[in-house]
Amino acid sequence: MSNSPEKLKIHSRRPVVYFHAIRAGRWVFLGGLVGVISGLGAIVFNFLVFGCMDLFMIKGLGWSFDKVAYDAFILQPVTGWRYWLLPIAPMIGGILGGFIVYNYAPEAEGHGTDAYIRAFHRLRGRIRGQVPIIKTIASAITIGTGGSAGREGPIAQIGAGFGSWLGQILRMDAGECRTLLVAGTAGGVGAIFCAPLGGALFAIEVLYRNQEMETECLIPAVISSLLSYSVFTTLTGQTQVFHTPPFTFTAWELAPYAILGIICAAVGILYVTVFYGARDYFFKKIPLPPHLLPMIGGFMLGGLALLRPEILTGGYGWIHKALNYKLEISFMLILAFTKILATSFTISSGGSGGVFGPSLFIGCMLGASFGHIFDAYFPDWIADPRSFALVGMVAFFSGIAKTPIASLLMVTEMSHSYDLLVPMMLVSSLTYILTDRWTLYEEQVRAKSDSPAHLGEYRTDVLAGLQVREIHAQNSCMTISYDMTLRQILPRVLQSTQNVFPVIGQDGSILGVFSLDELRTLLLEEEMRDLIIAMDIADPDFEFATPVEDLHSVLRKLTEMVTDEIPVLDPVTKEFLGTIKRRDILNLYSKRLYEIEQQD
């Protein structure tokens, strides 16, 4: 009985199909597991935040806690509150948080998302096992004592930490650890903000400054995010963060929305400048140990809160009010700019928390202020000025975070408002373009080709990324004086391993070169050896390299010239600096490829 070619072909494909099925099932299981744990981690984190808030802000200061919608609440002083303790509460949070972080997990300092990005690009997807625990406790204390910080950074690092830990336990390679790292971040963000699709997109989009995404991790990220969202919403009953009235949109409103995008881009640049300026030019200049700096920042925040207590914590309650009611324009503008200072005091000093919540707050207040101002001067142009508050949230964060798509999706999912997708798309693209090189996330790289995580995929560009000076710095070369006779040249040249010999003038400049092959044609000219000098055989029209020239270009010159060596000159003075050889280029290329393989 003979087998038909068709049957043989089908049979031969079965192992491949089985392999892909097993691999897909494995990632579904691992992504789902990371998602479940991330969802539970988000619940624990929220519980700790509200526990600390109850202890320090409600019982300690005597403030009230008013829940206005879902996860949105307002902390505000009531009659008889202990105002003298207000600067003390965030200072205590800074002391405790700084001590925990800097003694047990220094990488948990700051807003967390940068640590996730750094782990992906530079740490082979690895985060130490204690980091999620330390980040959870420190961030809960910071936010719970009134710190002006959000929850995206902490939960991103918490989810990423579990994903990384799972990858290391299973002895996965760097690529697989990175995938679980991304899945953990997607799960944590998707759960705590009730934004399953936005959380998945945020995890793969925030890694880069340009339009690239880590699409290879998309499916595990989506699986993790939807399961974490399911766990979180099932156990908490919360399905969204904000409640908004129904908004409408007309094409005429695109012009004022575009103006809002420009304003948000300008204030976003200011925000980034103040945020990192406070860190680099103020807090780092204070002659105190790093773990004490959050205490200073907390005290400054508390002092500012005496004037404007609305800036404490993430401020979601005030966002809800701006989305649903008409607040005073001057009040909202003051809140927007004082929130920039408050967040800088909290996080730039080394406090533990995120920047997503404060960024939404600032964007909301800017948008609402602009909407009401525009409506006052052009009353028949826009349908509802409160809609600018929602669009402002997208505009502000998408530019400074370099996440135009994720920001749009997260805000719509958080509010269950999909009526303003068109203006959101406009402002997110506009602020992304206008802010360009300004970003809140320093660890972002511009493109995949700039990431150590993907360096192995760009091996054809390895030589283009290396310069002549990386080889030439240690190169020594024999030179020939312009007036040296052939009889004097021959003994020196025959003892050398060089193939190309530069001829140097009286002032030290290079006048030309000759090769060993060209010199061999003169070996039989015995009677001419005292008459021919170096200048007679030097070729003044020669190719050369410069120290900053890339090795790919030099290798092409060597190939075109059919030679193995080329002189190196200073690009300005044309001073002779040495030579570079083909074998040196290939040796460095092999060494760099080995380093890349070790990173993969």
C-alpha positions as CSV (number, residue, x, y, z in Angstrom):
1,M,0.0,0.0,0.0
2,S,1.6,3.3,-1.1
3,N,1.2,6.7,0.5
4,S,0.1,9.5,-1.7
5,P,2.3,12.7,-1.8
6,E,-0.7,14.7,-0.4
7,K,-0.9,12.4,2.7
8,L,2.8,12.5,3.2
9,K,2.8,16.3,3.0
10,I,-0.1,16.6,5.5
11,H,1.5,14.1,7.9
12,S,4.9,16.0,7.7
13,R,3.1,19.2,8.9
14,R,1.6,17.7,12.0
15,P,4.7,18.1,14.3
16,V,4.9,21.8,13.2
17,V,1.2,22.3,14.0
18,Y,1.5,20.6,17.3
19,F,4.5,22.6,18.2
20,H,2.7,25.9,17.5
21,A,-0.3,24.7,19.4
22,I,1.8,23.8,22.4
23,R,3.7,27.1,22.3
24,A,0.5,29.1,21.9
25,G,-1.1,27.2,24.8
26,R,1.9,27.8,26.9
27,W,1.8,31.6,26.4
28,V,-2.0,31.6,27.1
29,F,-1.4,29.8,30.4
30,L,1.6,32.0,31.4
31,G,0.0,35.2,30.3
32,G,-3.2,34.3,32.1
33,L,-1.3,33.3,35.3
34,V,0.5,36.6,35.3
35,G,-2.8,38.4,34.7
36,V,-4.5,36.7,37.7
37,I,-1.7,37.6,40.0
38,S,-1.5,41.1,38.7
39,G,-5.2,41.6,39.3
40,L,-4.9,40.3,42.9
41,G,-1.8,42.6,43.3
42,A,-3.9,45.6,42.2
43,I,-6.5,44.7,44.8
44,V,-3.9,44.4,47.6
45,F,-2.3,47.6,46.5
46,N,-5.5,49.5,46.6
47,F,-6.3,48.1,50.0
48,L,-3.0,49.2,51.3
49,V,-3.4,52.7,49.8
50,F,-6.8,53.2,51.4
51,G,-5.6,51.7,54.7
52,C,-2.7,54.2,54.9
53,M,-5.1,57.0,53.8
54,D,-7.5,56.1,56.6
55,L,-4.7,56.0,59.2
56,F,-2.9,59.2,58.3
57,M,-5.3,61.5,56.5
58,I,-8.7,60.6,58.0
59,K,-7.8,59.6,61.6
60,G,-4.6,61.4,61.8
61,L,-5.5,64.8,60.3
62,G,-9.2,64.6,60.8
63,W,-10.1,65.0,57.1
64,S,-13.2,63.6,55.4
65,F,-13.2,61.0,52.7
66,D,-16.0,61.5,50.1
67,K,-16.4,59.0,47.4
68,V,-17.9,60.7,44.4
69,A,-17.8,58.0,41.8
70,Y,-16.3,54.5,41.6
71,D,-12.6,54.9,42.3
72,A,-12.8,58.7,42.5
73,F,-12.8,60.3,45.9
74,I,-12.1,63.7,47.5
75,L,-10.0,64.2,50.6
76,Q,-10.7,67.5,52.2
77,P,-10.4,69.2,55.6
78,V,-13.4,69.5,57.9
79,T,-14.1,71.7,60.9
80,G,-11.6,71.1,63.7
81,W,-9.0,69.3,61.6
82,R,-5.4,69.3,62.8
83,Y,-3.9,71.7,60.2
84,W,-0.5,71.8,61.9
85,L,-0.1,68.1,61.1
86,L,-0.5,68.6,57.3
87,P,3.1,69.2,56.5
88,I,4.0,66.3,58.8
89,A,1.9,63.5,57.2
90,P,3.6,63.5,53.7
91,M,6.9,64.0,55.4
92,I,6.3,60.8,57.5
93,G,5.4,59.1,54.3
94,G,8.6,60.3,52.7
95,I,10.7,59.0,55.6
96,L,9.1,55.6,55.7
97,G,9.0,55.1,52.0
98,G,12.6,56.3,51.5
99,F,13.9,54.1,54.3
100,I,12.1,51.0,52.9
101,V,13.1,51.6,49.3
102,Y,16.8,52.6,49.7
103,N,17.5,49.9,52.2
104,Y,15.8,46.9,50.5
105,A,15.2,47.8,46.8
106,P,16.8,51.1,45.5
107,E,15.5,50.3,42.0
108,A,11.9,50.8,43.4
109,E,12.6,54.6,43.8
110,G,10.7,57.0,41.7
111,H,7.7,56.5,39.5
112,G,8.2,52.9,38.6
113,T,7.4,52.9,34.9
114,D,11.0,53.9,34.2
115,A,12.2,50.9,36.2
116,Y,10.0,48.6,34.0
117,I,11.4,50.2,30.8
118,R,14.9,49.9,32.0
119,A,14.4,46.2,33.0
120,F,13.1,45.5,29.5
121,H,15.9,47.2,27.5
122,R,18.9,46.8,29.7
123,L,18.4,44.2,32.4
124,R,17.3,41.3,30.1
125,G,13.8,41.4,31.5
126,R,14.9,40.7,35.1
127,I,13.6,42.4,38.2
128,R,14.6,41.2,41.7
129,G,11.9,39.3,43.5
130,Q,11.6,41.7,46.5
131,V,11.0,44.7,44.2
132,P,7.2,44.2,43.8
133,I,6.8,43.8,47.5
134,I,8.9,46.9,48.4
135,K,7.3,48.9,45.7
136,T,3.8,48.0,46.9
137,I,4.5,49.0,50.5
138,A,6.5,52.2,49.7
139,S,4.0,53.5,47.1
140,A,1.0,52.8,49.4
141,I,2.6,54.8,52.1
142,T,3.5,57.6,49.8
143,I,0.1,58.0,48.3
144,G,-1.7,57.1,51.5
145,T,0.0,60.0,53.3
146,G,-1.1,62.5,50.7
147,G,1.7,62.2,48.2
148,S,0.9,63.7,44.8
149,A,1.4,60.5,42.9
150,G,-0.5,58.0,40.8
151,R,-0.8,54.3,40.7
152,E,0.3,53.4,37.2
153,G,4.0,53.4,38.0
154,P,3.8,51.3,41.2
155,I,1.4,48.8,39.7
156,A,3.4,48.6,36.5
157,Q,6.5,47.7,38.5
158,I,4.5,45.3,40.7
159,G,3.0,43.4,37.7
160,A,6.3,43.5,35.8
161,G,8.2,42.2,38.9
162,F,5.9,39.2,39.2
163,G,6.2,38.4,35.5
164,S,10.0,38.7,35.6
165,W,10.1,36.5,38.8
166,L,8.0,33.8,37.0
167,G,10.3,33.9,34.0
168,Q,13.4,33.5,36.2
169,I,11.8,30.6,38.2
170,L,11.0,28.8,34.9
171,R,14.6,29.5,33.7
172,M,13.4,31.3,30.6
173,D,15.8,33.1,28.3
174,A,16.0,36.9,28.1
175,G,13.4,37.2,25.3
176,E,10.8,35.2,27.2
177,C,11.5,37.0,30.5
178,R,10.8,40.3,28.7
179,T,7.5,39.0,27.3
180,L,6.3,38.1,30.9
181,L,7.6,41.4,32.1
182,V,5.4,43.2,29.6
183,A,2.5,40.9,30.4
184,G,2.8,41.7,34.1
185,T,2.8,45.4,33.4
186,A,-0.2,45.1,31.1
187,G,-2.1,43.1,33.8
188,G,-1.4,45.6,36.6
189,V,-2.3,48.7,34.6
190,G,-5.3,47.1,32.9
191,A,-6.7,46.1,36.3
192,I,-6.2,49.1,38.5
193,F,-7.5,51.5,35.8
194,C,-10.3,49.2,34.6
195,A,-8.8,49.6,31.1
196,P,-7.9,46.1,29.7
197,L,-7.2,47.2,26.1
198,G,-5.5,50.4,27.2
199,G,-3.3,48.6,29.7
200,A,-2.1,46.1,27.1
201,L,-1.3,48.9,24.6
202,F,0.4,51.0,27.3
203,A,2.8,48.2,28.2
204,I,4.0,47.7,24.6
205,E,3.9,51.4,23.6
206,V,5.6,53.1,26.5
207,L,8.9,51.3,25.8
208,Y,9.7,53.6,22.8
209,R,9.6,57.3,22.0
210,N,8.7,56.9,18.4
211,Q,5.8,55.1,16.9
212,E,7.2,51.6,17.4
213,M,5.6,49.1,19.8
214,E,6.7,45.8,21.2
215,T,4.1,44.0,19.1
216,E,5.7,40.6,19.7
217,C,4.4,40.8,23.3
218,L,0.9,41.9,22.3
219,I,-1.0,38.6,22.7
220,P,0.4,37.7,26.2
221,A,-0.2,41.3,27.2
222,V,-3.8,41.3,26.1
223,I,-4.4,37.9,27.8
224,S,-2.8,39.1,31.0
225,S,-4.7,42.4,31.0
226,L,-8.1,41.0,30.3
227,L,-7.8,38.3,33.0
228,S,-6.4,40.8,35.5
229,Y,-9.3,43.2,34.7
230,S,-11.8,40.3,35.1
231,V,-10.3,39.3,38.5
232,F,-10.2,43.0,39.7
233,T,-13.7,43.9,38.6
234,T,-15.2,40.6,39.9
235,L,-13.8,41.0,43.4
236,T,-14.2,44.7,43.7
237,G,-17.4,45.4,41.7
238,Q,-15.7,48.4,40.1
239,T,-15.8,48.6,36.3
240,Q,-14.7,52.2,35.6
241,V,-13.0,55.0,37.3
242,F,-14.9,58.1,36.3
243,H,-18.5,58.9,35.4
244,T,-19.1,61.4,32.7
245,P,-22.2,62.9,31.1
246,P,-23.0,62.1,27.5
247,F,-20.9,64.3,25.3
248,T,-21.5,65.2,21.6
249,F,-19.0,66.3,19.0
250,T,-19.2,68.3,15.8
251,A,-16.6,69.0,13.2
252,W,-16.6,72.7,14.0
253,E,-15.1,71.9,17.4
254,L,-11.9,70.5,15.9
255,A,-10.3,73.9,15.8
256,P,-10.6,74.7,19.5
257,Y,-9.6,71.1,20.3
258,A,-6.4,71.6,18.2
259,I,-5.7,74.8,20.2
260,L,-6.1,72.8,23.4
261,G,-3.6,70.3,22.1
262,I,-1.0,73.0,21.5
263,I,-1.6,74.4,25.0
264,C,-1.2,70.9,26.6
265,A,2.0,70.3,24.6
266,A,3.5,73.6,26.0
267,V,2.5,72.9,29.6
268,G,3.7,69.3,29.1
269,I,7.1,70.5,28.2
270,L,7.0,72.8,31.3
271,Y,6.0,69.8,33.4
272,V,8.9,67.6,32.3
273,T,11.3,70.5,32.7
274,V,10.2,71.2,36.3
275,F,9.9,67.5,37.2
276,Y,13.5,66.6,36.3
277,G,14.9,70.1,37.1
278,A,13.7,69.7,40.7
279,R,15.5,66.4,40.8
280,D,18.8,67.4,39.2
281,Y,19.2,71.0,40.3
282,F,17.5,70.9,43.7
283,F,17.1,67.6,45.5
284,K,20.3,66.1,44.3
285,K,22.2,69.2,45.5
286,I,20.9,68.7,49.1
287,P,23.8,67.2,51.2
288,L,21.7,64.4,52.7
289,P,21.6,60.7,52.1
290,P,19.1,59.7,49.3
291,H,16.7,58.0,51.6
292,L,16.1,61.3,53.5
293,L,15.3,63.4,50.4
294,P,11.7,62.1,50.1
295,M,11.2,63.5,53.6
296,I,12.2,67.0,52.3
297,G,9.9,66.6,49.3
298,G,7.0,65.5,51.6
299,F,7.5,68.5,53.9
300,M,7.4,70.9,50.9
301,L,4.3,69.2,49.6
302,G,2.6,69.5,52.9
303,G,3.4,73.2,53.0
304,L,2.0,73.7,49.5
305,A,-1.1,71.7,50.5
306,L,-1.8,74.2,53.3
307,L,-2.7,76.6,50.5
308,R,-4.3,74.1,48.1
309,P,-5.2,70.8,49.8
310,E,-6.8,69.6,46.5
311,I,-3.4,68.7,45.1
312,L,-2.9,65.8,47.5
313,T,-3.0,62.2,46.3
314,G,-4.0,61.4,42.7
315,G,-6.9,63.9,42.6
316,Y,-9.4,61.7,40.8
317,G,-12.3,63.2,42.8
318,W,-11.5,66.6,41.4
319,I,-11.2,65.2,38.0
320,H,-14.7,63.8,38.4
321,K,-16.0,67.2,39.5
322,A,-14.4,69.0,36.5
323,L,-16.0,66.4,34.1
324,N,-19.4,66.8,35.6
325,Y,-19.7,70.3,37.0
326,K,-18.6,73.9,36.2
327,L,-15.7,74.8,38.5
328,E,-14.2,78.2,38.8
329,I,-11.7,78.8,35.9
330,S,-9.1,80.5,38.1
331,F,-9.4,77.6,40.7
332,M,-8.7,75.0,38.0
333,L,-5.8,76.8,36.5
334,I,-4.2,77.2,40.0
335,L,-4.7,73.5,40.6
336,A,-3.1,72.6,37.3
337,F,0.1,74.4,37.9
338,T,0.4,73.7,41.6
339,K,-0.1,70.0,40.8
340,I,3.1,70.2,38.7
341,L,5.0,71.5,41.8
342,A,3.3,68.9,44.1
343,T,4.2,66.0,41.8
344,S,7.8,67.2,41.5
345,F,8.1,67.5,45.3
346,T,6.8,64.0,45.8
347,I,8.5,61.9,43.0
348,S,11.5,64.0,42.0
349,S,12.7,63.8,45.6
350,G,12.8,60.0,45.3
351,G,9.3,59.2,46.6
352,S,7.6,56.2,45.3
353,G,4.5,56.7,43.0
354,G,3.3,57.1,39.5
355,V,2.9,60.1,37.1
356,F,-0.2,59.0,35.2
357,G,-2.8,60.2,37.8
358,P,-1.2,63.6,38.3
359,S,-0.9,64.0,34.5
360,L,-4.6,63.2,34.0
361,F,-5.3,65.8,36.7
362,I,-3.2,68.5,35.1
363,G,-4.6,67.7,31.6
364,C,-8.2,67.7,32.9
365,M,-7.9,71.1,34.7
366,L,-6.2,72.6,31.6
367,G,-8.9,71.2,29.3
368,A,-11.8,72.3,31.5
369,S,-10.4,75.8,32.0
370,F,-9.8,76.2,28.3
371,G,-13.3,74.9,27.5
372,H,-15.1,77.3,29.8
373,I,-12.9,80.3,28.6
374,F,-13.6,79.5,25.0
375,D,-17.3,79.0,25.6
376,A,-17.4,82.4,27.3
377,Y,-16.0,84.2,24.3
378,F,-17.6,82.0,21.6
379,P,-20.8,80.7,23.3
380,D,-22.3,79.0,20.2
381,W,-19.2,77.2,19.0
382,I,-18.9,74.2,21.3
383,A,-21.6,72.0,22.6
384,D,-20.3,71.3,26.1
385,P,-17.1,72.9,27.6
386,R,-16.8,70.0,30.0
387,S,-15.9,67.7,27.1
388,F,-12.5,69.6,26.9
389,A,-11.6,68.2,30.3
390,L,-11.8,64.6,29.1
391,V,-9.9,65.4,25.9
392,G,-7.3,67.4,27.8
393,M,-6.5,64.3,29.8
394,V,-5.6,62.4,26.7
395,A,-3.8,65.4,25.1
396,F,-1.5,66.0,28.1
397,F,-0.4,62.5,28.9
398,S,0.0,61.2,25.4
399,G,2.6,63.9,24.6
400,I,4.8,63.6,27.7
401,A,4.5,59.8,27.9
402,K,4.8,59.1,24.1
403,T,1.8,56.9,24.3
404,P,-0.8,58.5,21.9
405,I,-2.8,55.3,21.3
406,A,-2.7,53.9,24.8
407,S,-3.6,57.2,26.4
408,L,-6.7,57.5,24.2
409,L,-7.8,54.0,25.0
410,M,-7.2,54.2,28.7
411,V,-9.1,57.4,29.2
412,T,-12.1,56.1,27.2
413,E,-12.1,52.9,29.2
414,M,-11.7,54.6,32.5
415,S,-14.7,56.9,31.8
416,H,-16.7,54.6,29.5
417,S,-17.0,57.6,27.2
418,Y,-16.4,56.9,23.5
419,D,-18.2,59.9,22.1
420,L,-15.0,62.0,21.7
421,L,-12.7,59.6,19.9
422,V,-12.2,61.9,17.0
423,P,-11.0,64.9,19.0
424,M,-9.0,62.6,21.2
425,M,-7.2,61.2,18.2
426,L,-6.5,64.7,17.0
427,V,-5.0,66.1,20.2
428,S,-3.0,62.9,21.1
429,S,-1.3,63.0,17.7
430,L,-0.7,66.8,17.9
431,T,0.8,66.8,21.4
432,Y,2.9,63.7,20.5
433,I,4.4,65.6,17.6
434,L,4.9,68.9,19.3
435,T,6.6,67.5,22.5
436,D,9.0,65.5,20.4
437,R,12.1,64.9,22.6
438,W,10.4,65.7,25.9
439,T,9.3,62.7,27.9
440,L,8.5,61.8,31.5
441,Y,10.2,58.4,31.0
442,E,14.0,58.8,30.7
443,E,14.6,55.1,30.0
444,Q,12.6,55.1,26.8
445,V,14.7,54.5,23.7
446,R,13.8,56.1,20.3
447,A,13.4,52.8,18.3
448,K,14.0,49.1,18.5
449,S,17.3,49.5,16.8
450,D,18.4,51.6,19.8
451,S,17.4,49.0,22.3
452,P,19.9,46.4,23.7
453,A,16.9,44.0,23.8
454,H,16.8,44.0,20.0
455,L,20.5,44.6,19.1
456,G,20.8,41.0,17.9
457,E,18.1,41.6,15.3
458,Y,20.1,44.5,13.7
459,R,23.4,42.8,13.2
460,T,23.8,44.2,9.7
461,D,24.1,47.6,11.4
462,V,26.8,46.5,13.8
463,L,29.6,47.9,11.7
464,A,27.7,51.1,11.0
465,G,27.5,51.6,14.8
466,L,31.3,51.3,15.3
467,Q,33.8,54.0,14.5
468,V,37.4,53.9,13.3
469,R,38.7,55.3,16.6
470,E,37.6,52.2,18.4
471,I,40.4,50.3,16.6
472,H,42.7,53.1,15.5
473,A,43.4,54.4,19.0
474,Q,45.9,51.5,19.7
475,N,47.3,51.4,16.2
476,S,51.0,52.2,15.5
477,C,52.3,52.6,12.0
478,M,55.6,53.0,10.2
479,T,55.9,56.2,8.2
480,I,58.4,57.1,5.4
481,S,60.1,60.5,5.2
482,Y,59.5,62.3,1.8
483,D,63.3,62.5,1.0
484,M,64.2,59.0,2.0
485,T,65.9,57.1,-0.9
486,L,64.7,53.7,-2.2
487,R,67.9,52.1,-0.8
488,Q,66.9,53.4,2.7
489,I,63.3,52.5,2.3
490,L,63.7,48.8,1.3
491,P,65.3,47.4,4.5
492,R,62.6,49.1,6.6
493,V,59.7,48.1,4.5
494,L,60.8,44.4,4.1
495,Q,60.9,44.0,7.9
496,S,57.5,45.5,8.4
497,T,54.1,43.8,8.4
498,Q,52.4,46.8,6.8
499,N,51.0,46.8,3.3
500,V,50.5,50.6,3.0
501,F,53.2,53.2,3.8
502,P,52.4,56.9,4.3
503,V,54.9,59.4,3.1
504,I,55.3,62.3,5.5
505,G,56.5,65.8,4.5
506,Q,58.8,68.1,6.4
507,D,55.9,69.7,8.3
508,G,54.6,66.3,9.4
509,S,51.7,66.2,7.0
510,I,51.0,63.2,4.8
511,L,51.9,63.8,1.1
512,G,50.9,60.4,-0.3
513,V,51.1,56.7,0.2
514,F,52.6,53.7,-1.6
515,S,51.9,50.0,-1.3
516,L,54.2,47.1,-0.9
517,D,53.0,45.7,-4.3
518,E,54.0,49.0,-5.9
519,L,57.4,48.8,-4.3
520,R,58.1,45.3,-5.5
521,T,58.3,46.5,-9.1
522,L,61.3,48.6,-8.2
523,L,63.4,45.9,-6.5
524,L,65.3,45.1,-9.7
525,E,66.3,48.8,-10.3
526,E,69.6,48.5,-8.5
527,E,71.3,51.5,-10.2
528,M,68.2,53.7,-9.4
529,R,68.1,53.0,-5.6
530,D,70.0,56.1,-4.7
531,L,68.1,58.3,-7.1
532,I,64.5,57.4,-6.4
533,I,63.1,59.0,-3.3
534,A,59.8,58.4,-1.4
535,M,58.0,61.3,-3.1
536,D,58.7,59.7,-6.5
537,I,56.6,56.7,-5.7
538,A,54.0,58.2,-3.4
539,D,50.5,58.5,-4.8
540,P,49.1,61.9,-3.7
541,D,45.5,60.9,-4.7
542,F,44.6,58.3,-2.1
543,E,41.6,57.1,-0.1
544,F,41.7,57.6,3.7
545,A,39.5,57.2,6.7
546,T,38.8,59.5,9.7
547,P,38.5,58.6,13.4
548,V,34.7,59.2,13.4
549,E,34.0,57.3,10.2
550,D,31.9,54.2,10.6
551,L,33.5,50.8,9.9
552,H,31.0,49.8,7.4
553,S,32.1,52.7,5.2
554,V,35.8,51.9,5.7
555,L,35.2,48.2,4.8
556,R,33.5,49.3,1.6
557,K,36.5,51.5,0.7
558,L,38.9,48.6,1.3
559,T,36.9,46.3,-0.9
560,E,36.7,48.9,-3.7
561,M,40.5,49.5,-3.6
562,V,41.3,45.8,-3.3
563,T,43.6,46.4,-0.4
564,D,43.7,45.4,3.3
565,E,44.9,48.7,4.8
566,I,44.0,52.4,4.6
567,P,45.5,55.5,6.3
568,V,43.6,57.4,9.0
569,L,43.7,61.3,8.9
570,D,42.4,64.0,11.1
571,P,39.2,65.3,9.3
572,V,40.2,69.0,9.9
573,T,44.0,69.2,9.8
574,K,44.6,66.2,7.6
575,E,47.3,65.1,10.1
576,F,48.3,61.4,9.7
577,L,47.1,59.4,12.7
578,G,47.9,55.8,11.7
579,T,46.3,53.1,9.6
580,I,43.4,50.7,9.9
581,K,43.4,47.1,8.7
582,R,40.7,44.8,7.4
583,R,41.5,42.1,9.9
584,D,41.2,44.6,12.8
585,I,37.7,45.5,11.6
586,L,36.6,41.9,11.3
587,N,38.0,41.1,14.7
588,L,36.1,43.9,16.3
589,Y,33.0,42.8,14.4
590,S,33.3,39.3,15.7
591,K,33.8,40.5,19.3
592,R,30.7,42.7,19.1
593,L,28.6,39.9,17.7
594,Y,29.6,37.7,20.6
595,E,28.7,40.4,23.1
596,I,25.3,40.7,21.4
597,E,24.7,37.0,21.6
598,Q,25.5,37.0,25.3
599,Q,22.8,39.7,25.8
600,D,20.1,37.7,23.9
